Amino acid sequence: MKEISFRTDVLPLKNELFRMALRITLNRDDAEDVVQETMMKVWNRREQWAQIESMEAFCMTICRNVALDHQKRMENQNVSLEDEDSVSTHPSNVRTPEEQAMQRDRVERVRGLMNRLPEKQRTCMQLRDVEGKSYKEIAAVMNITEQQVKVNIFRARQTIKQEFLKQEQYGL
């Protein structure tokens, strides 16, 4: 059995946990609170660490559950994914200011479309396309089958593609 250390095995996951929490809560401050609560819950379960097969999946599952609980409490609030001044999308291949503005607009529209997806689809897509997790890892975090993960990702991508194309063809 591998000896698990909070410093070397759990703390390095904080950015990944933050991104997942942010994708669910859609608010930076709330996501930070969720990560803090997740870290405390993981620490309080340190006696169980030896039995855990994947510390990452364990932490991600706790984070997801804490974020979902938080969302239930805050259900009536509608906030954006990021504050406008913290958005940093500067692809190196975009050259002119006009192209940069168009690219930022597209990214924001895709984020907006992602934010409107059902929670399971949004989380599956975040874990796969942003975090680069395998279907197996996502299934473990979300407590669903790999086939359900694939279906959720497929539906999420289809919805975003269709809505984005509608916006491109007919305007907002």
N, C-alpha and C positions, 0 to 999 in steps of 0.2 A: 504493500500500500504506500502510495506517495504521501509524504507529509505536506499538508496544505497550510500555506501561510497567507494571512489576510493581505499583507503588504505585497507579496509577489504574485498571488493568484487571484485576488479579488479587486484590489485597488486599480490595477491596470484596465479593468473592465468598465471603469466609471464613464468614460467617453461614449462607449458603445451603449451603456445603460441610459445615458443622458439622451442620446439620439432616439432611442426607442421611446423613452418617456416623452420627449418632445413631440414625436410623431403622434402619440396618443393624446397628450394633453393640449397640444398646440400652443403652449405658453412656456417661455423660458423659465420664469420663476417657479411655476408649478412643476416643471420637469426637474429642476434642481431640488425641490422639496421631495419629489418622488425618489430621486437617486439617493438623497440623504436617508430617507426612510428605508429604502432598500438595503443600503449599507448597514444600517442598524439591525434590520431583521436578519441579514446574513450573519452578522457578528453574533447576535443572540442565539443563533442556531449552530455555533461553532462545534458543539459536542457531536453533531450529526455529520460533520464534514468528511469523516473517514468513510462513511457509507455512500457518499455522493459520487456517482460515476463521472459527471461532468459539472464542474463548478460553474462554468460559463452558462450552461443551460439552466442550472439551479438559480443563479443570479438573475438571468433574463426572465425566468418564469416569475420570480418574486417581483421584479420590477414591473412586469406587465400587469400583474394582479394589483399591485399598489396603484399603478397609474389608472387602471380601470375603476378601482374603488374611488380614486380621487375624482375621476370624470363623473361618476354617478352623483357625487356630492355637488359638483359644479355644473351639472347638466344644462342649466338654462343660460349659461354664459357662452357667447360666441366671440372668440378672439382669433387673431391671425397666428400663423406658424411662427413668424419671426417679426421683431420690430423692424420697421423699414430701414433704420440706420445701421442695422447689423447684417443686412443682406449683402453677401459678397459673392457675386457670380461674375467672374471675369475670365471667361475662357480665353486661352492664349490664341486661338484661331480667329477671334473676332477683332477686326482692325478699326473700323470707323466708329465714331460715337453713335451714329445712327444704328449700325449693326449691333453695337453693344446694348443699346436701349431696346432694340427688338429682341435680342437674346434674353435680356433680363425679364422682359414682358412675357416671353414664352415660358421661362422657368417659373415665374410667379403664377402663370395660369395653370401650369401642370401641378404646382404645389397646391393651388386652390382646388383643383379637381381631385387630387389625392386626399385632401382634407375632407372632402365630401363623401368619400368612399365609406362603406360600412367598416366598422372597427377591425374585424377579422381580415378583410381584404387589405386594408391600409397597413396593418401590422405585418402581414405576410409579405407584402410588397416591400415595405421598409427593410425587413430582415433579409430578404433575398437580393433586392436590387441596390440597396444602399449599404447594408452591412455585409453583403456577400456570403450569407449563411447558406448551408446546404439544406435541401428539403428535409433531411432527417433531423438536423438541428432545429429547424423551424418547427417541425412537428413536435419535438420534445418540449420546446419552449411554450408552444400554444396548446399542448395537450390534445392534438388532433392527429389524424393519419397523414402520411406523406401525400396520399392522393387528394385529401382535402386541402392541403397546402397548395398543391399544383392547381386545383380548381379555383381556389381563392385568388391566386396570382394571375391566372389566365383571365378571370372575370374582371379583376382590377385593371389589368392592362387594356382589355377590350373596352371597358367603360371609359377610361382616360383617353384612349385613342379616338373613340367615337365622339366624345364630347369636345375634344380638342379640334378635331376636323370640322365639327359643326361650327365652332367659334371661328375657325379660320375661314370657312366658306360664307357664313352668314353674319359674322361680327358678333360682338358680345351681346 
